[in-house]
Amino acid sequence: MGRRRKKYKRVVRKTRRIPSVFHCPNCGSRSMTVEFKKTNDIPGMKKAIIRCGSCGLYTDMNVPELFEAVDVYNRFVDAFNEGTIEVEFVKKVEELEEVEEKILE
């Protein structure tokens, strides 16, 4: 007679994903998003729009096409802490649309 067959427990590992919402360096809340817009001004570059949903922090940067949201966020935080980047505080959606129209022109 044989023994009972041993049951193996499967180990389920969660795959880590790159975040899409980040912490704001100004107010500390987790509401900072990064959006990309394609521009034809400079080949190989795209425009990244960085904004905070709670405090209204807003800026845009030209970044290489290979950059993802995490790369842009890290570059933004470094520039923000050094004080080498200009930021605006836009609260309302209407004001934000006006600022984006001015930038894209």
C-alpha positions as CSV (number, residue, x, y, z in Angstrom):
1,M,0.0,0.0,0.0
2,G,1.2,3.5,-0.8
3,R,1.1,6.7,1.0
4,R,-1.3,9.5,0.3
5,R,-0.2,11.9,-2.4
6,K,1.1,15.2,-0.9
7,K,-0.8,18.3,-2.0
8,Y,1.4,21.2,-3.0
9,K,0.4,24.7,-2.2
10,R,0.8,27.1,-5.1
11,V,2.5,30.3,-4.3
12,V,0.8,33.2,-6.0
13,R,3.0,36.2,-6.4
14,K,1.5,39.6,-7.2
15,T,3.2,41.3,-10.1
16,R,4.1,44.9,-9.2
17,R,2.8,47.5,-11.6
18,I,4.1,51.0,-12.3
19,P,1.9,53.5,-10.5
20,S,-0.2,56.1,-12.4
21,V,-1.0,58.4,-9.5
22,F,1.8,59.9,-7.4
23,H,2.4,62.0,-4.3
24,C,2.5,65.7,-4.7
25,P,5.7,67.3,-3.5
26,N,3.8,70.5,-2.6
27,C,0.8,69.3,-0.6
28,G,1.7,65.6,0.1
29,S,-1.6,64.1,-1.1
30,R,-1.6,61.2,-3.6
31,S,-3.3,63.0,-6.4
32,M,-0.6,63.9,-8.9
33,T,-1.1,62.7,-12.5
34,V,1.1,62.8,-15.6
35,E,-0.4,63.0,-19.1
36,F,1.3,63.0,-22.4
37,K,0.6,65.0,-25.6
38,K,2.4,64.4,-28.8
39,T,4.0,67.5,-30.4
40,N,5.5,67.9,-33.8
41,D,7.9,70.7,-32.7
42,I,10.9,68.5,-31.8
43,P,11.3,65.0,-33.3
44,G,11.7,62.3,-30.7
45,M,10.1,64.5,-27.9
46,K,6.7,64.7,-26.3
47,K,5.0,67.1,-23.9
48,A,4.3,65.8,-20.4
49,I,1.6,67.6,-18.4
50,I,1.9,67.2,-14.6
51,R,-0.9,68.3,-12.3
52,C,-2.1,67.8,-8.8
53,G,-5.8,67.3,-8.3
54,S,-5.9,68.7,-4.7
55,C,-3.7,71.8,-4.6
56,G,-3.8,72.7,-8.3
57,L,0.0,72.4,-9.0
58,Y,0.5,72.5,-12.8
59,T,3.5,72.4,-15.1
60,D,4.5,70.9,-18.4
61,M,7.9,69.5,-19.6
62,N,9.3,68.3,-22.9
63,V,10.6,64.8,-22.4
64,P,12.0,62.1,-24.7
65,E,9.4,59.7,-26.2
66,L,10.9,56.8,-24.3
67,F,10.0,58.3,-20.9
68,E,7.1,56.9,-19.0
69,A,5.0,58.6,-16.3
70,V,7.4,57.4,-13.5
71,D,10.4,58.9,-15.3
72,V,8.7,62.2,-15.8
73,Y,7.5,62.3,-12.2
74,N,11.0,61.7,-10.8
75,R,12.5,64.4,-13.1
76,F,9.7,66.8,-12.0
77,V,10.3,66.1,-8.3
78,D,14.0,66.7,-8.6
79,A,13.5,70.0,-10.5
80,F,10.8,71.1,-8.0
81,N,13.0,70.5,-5.0
82,E,15.9,72.3,-6.6
83,G,13.7,75.2,-7.6
84,T,14.7,75.1,-11.3
85,I,11.2,74.6,-12.7
86,E,8.3,77.1,-12.9
87,V,5.0,75.9,-11.6
88,E,1.5,77.4,-11.7
89,F,-1.4,76.8,-9.3
90,V,-4.6,76.3,-11.3
91,K,-7.7,75.1,-9.4
92,K,-10.6,75.3,-11.8
93,V,-10.9,73.1,-14.9
94,E,-11.7,76.2,-17.1
95,E,-8.5,77.9,-16.1
96,L,-6.6,74.7,-16.8
97,E,-8.0,74.5,-20.3
98,E,-7.1,78.1,-21.0
99,V,-3.5,77.4,-19.8
100,E,-3.2,74.3,-22.0
101,E,-4.5,76.2,-25.1
102,K,-1.9,78.9,-24.6
103,I,0.9,76.3,-24.3
104,L,-0.2,74.3,-27.4
105,E,-0.3,77.5,-29.5
